[in-house]
């Protein structure tokens, strides 16, 4: 590996989506590359939906791969040459492998969720939200042994469609209005926020309407990571629940992406180093 920057052998990886200028992914992946002694760099390419096809075709010549983030995870499906099983079942891609101009899409978001919930045995879960993040969470909950999932969302139609999909992968799934979320949270052993509620960009003083239903012995997972401790997680901690922040998922999904790209084994040591790099990037932003 060149110690003075790039070389002709340097592999190029990156992120497409919009906006991506404040993404933590470059800090995370570049730390993993350094720790693993890999000669590679990771960039962020702002890609609005109308430029997706053009960008994907340009990236076919990469000597590496790329990640996909909002709002492109579903739109990219039809532009790829192949899909991994989880990406096909979830219907969303966050990782693309480029090999000789051929593009294969994978989903490591659900692996990030599953890793963050390791040691927990979910049975009855409440997921707030009905977008791509909620799909990844539900898929991970199924992998971890969950039997029943409630999907609370502002749009009843989206909750209904997601519940139908969840039944298709073997879960007893029920759509629910957002107004029922608090009561459902009181009955759930796992609560997942898969909405922007509580995020710095949206509304840091808000939370999904579940606070009165939080209780001891529960696991509460918030996919938001800016701020690191949301109002939801603070109230969950005060209620005696185990809390999991969104940065946990972001880092683990990146580690599983690097395993696909480069065969780097995801380890707790790599996680700790990459998480610290992400925290440092957040402090400097």
N, C-alpha and C positions, 0 to 999 in steps of 0.2 A: 504494500500500500504506500502510495506517495505521502510523505510527511509534510510536503510543502504545497499542498493543494491538489488540484486535479491532474490526472494523467490520461493518456490515451485509453487506458483500461478502466477508467472510472465509470461506474454504472450510474445511470440517472433514474431517479424515482421522483414522484411528486403527487400533488393533490389537485383535483379539479372540482369546481363548485363555485358558488357565488353567494355571499362574499367569502374570501379566504385570506384576506390580508392580515387578520389577527389570529389565524389558526395556530394551535399549539403543535400540530403534527410535525412540522420541520424540526422543532426542538426535540421531540420524542424520538423520531426515526434517526436523526443524525447522532443522537446519544447512543442508540442501539448500534448503529454502524461502527462508531468509535470503539464501544465496549467489545464488539465482536471482531474488530480488526478488519472490517470490510471496506474496500475502496469504493465508496458510493456517496452521492449527495442527494438531497431531497429538497424540492422546491414547491412553491404553491403557484398555480396558474388559474387566475380568476376566469371562470367560464360561465357566462350566462346561458340559459337554456337554448337560445337561438343560435349559439355558436358551438353547441355540443358536438354535432356531427363533424364539423370542421376540425375541432380539437381532437376528437377520437382518431380520425384518420391521420392527423399529424403525429399522434403518439404511437402509431403502429411501428414506427422506426426506432422506438426506444430500445435501449439495451437493458431494460429493467421492468418497470411496471408503474402503476399509479393507483392512488386511492380516489374514491368518489364520495362527495358529500352533498349536502342539501344545495340545490333542489334537484339533483340529477340521478339519485340512486335507483329510481324506477325507470326514468326516461332512457337510461343507457342500455337497458336490457336488449332492445332490438338492434343495437349496433355492435353486439359482441358475437364472436364465433362459437362460443361454448359457455356453459354455466356449470358450476359445482352444484351438488345436490341441494345443499342448504340455500344457496342463492336462488335456485329454481323454485324451491318450496316457499321461501319467504317472499319472493318476488321483488327483491332489492339487492343491489350490488354495492359494496363499499371498497372492494379490492379487485384490481385487474392485473393479471399476469400477461406480459408480452413475450411471446416466443416466436421468433422468425416471422414477425408480422401478424401473428395470430393472437387474438385477444380472448382470454378466458376469465369470466367473472366469478367472484367468490363473495361470500358474506362472512365476515369475522365479527360483526357487531354482536351476534348472538353468543359467540364464544366469549366475548368480553363480558357480557351480562352473566353468563354461566360461571365464569371464573370469579367474578365479584361476589356471587352468591354461594361459592364453594363452602361446603360444610352445613348448608341450610337445606332442609328437606321441605320444599313448599308443597302444600296440598290444595289450599284455597287461596287464590290470588285475586287482587284487584289491580287492574291496569287502567290508569287515567290517560286518555288519549287514544287515537285510532289511526295514526300515521305509520310511517315506516319504522320509527323507533319502537312503537308499540308492538309491531309484528315481530321484530327481533327479540323483544323481551318475552313475548308469549311463546315463541319458538324455544327460547332458552328455558323457560319455566317447564315446558313440556319435556325437554331433555332431562331436567332435574327431577322429574317425577310428579309434577303438579297434575291434579285431576280436574279441578274446577277453576274457571277463570271468569271474572266479571269485567266487562269493558265499559267504563263510564266515559262518555264523550258529549261535548256540546251538540254535535250533529248526530241525531239518532240514526240517520241512514248510514253514516260511516261506521258507527258502532255495530250496526246490524250486519254490514258486509264483513267487518273484521271478525265478528262472532261466527259467521258462516265459514269463513276461512279456518278459524281455530277449530271448529268442529271437524273440518276436513283433515286436520292433522291429529285428530284423536282426543281432543279436549271437550269437556262438558262446558260450553261457553255460553255466556248470557250477556246481551247488550243491556245497558242501563242508562237512564238519564243522569246528567251530572249532579242533579239534586239528590240522588240516592247514594252518592259516593261516600258520604260520612257514615251512614248506616252500614253499608257494605264493608267499609274499612274496619268497622268494629268486629266483623265476622271473619275477616281475612287474616291469614298468618303472614302474608306477603303483600306489600303495597308498592306499586311502581308508578312513578310520575314520568310519563313519556310525552309531556307537553312542555312548552317554554315557560309555563307559570313559575314564577320565582326567579327567573333569570335576570341578570343585569341588563340585558338588551331589551327585555320585555317589561318586567314588573317585579323588581327585587323585593318589594314589600308584600307580595301576594303569595298564595299557595293554592294548590288544588283543594277543593272543598272536602277535605278528609280529616282535618285536624282533630275534631271532637271524637273521631273513631280510633285514634292511635292508642296503642296499649302495649304493656310489657310483654316480652316474648315474641314480638312481631319483628319482621325485617322490613325496613322502609328504604327503598332504593330510588334516588332521585337522579335522573339522567342529566339534569342541569349541572354544569361544573363552574360556571361563573355567575354568582359567587360559589365558593367551595362549600360553605355551609349555608344552605337556603333556609328560609323560614320553615319549610316543611321538615327539613332534617333537624333543625334546632328543636322544634316542638316534639318531634319523634324521640329525640334523645332525652328530652325532659320527661316524656311519658314512659321511659324505660325500654324503648325499642332499640334494636340494633340498626345502625344507620350505615348506608353505603352511598358515597358521593359519585357524581358523574365522571370525575376524573379517573376513577378506578376503571370504568368501562373503556374510556378513551385510550388509556395506556395499554390495557390488556388486548383490546382489538388490534392495536398497532403491533404488539408483539406477535400476535397470531398472523398478521399480515406479513411481517418480516420472516416468519417461519415458511410461509408459502413462497415468498420471493427468493429467499436465500438459504433456507434450511436452518436458520438460527433458532435454537431451542428456547421457548419462553421460560424464564426462570424468575423466582422471586427477586434475585439479585438484579437482573435486568429491569424488572418492574420498578424496583426502588430507585435505580439510577435514572430511568426514564421519567418517573413521576417527579423526582426532584428537579429535573431539567424543565419539565412542564410548569412546575410551581415557580421556578425562577423566571421563566418567560412571562408568567402571569404577573409577577411582581414588577417586572420591567415594562410591562405594557402601559 
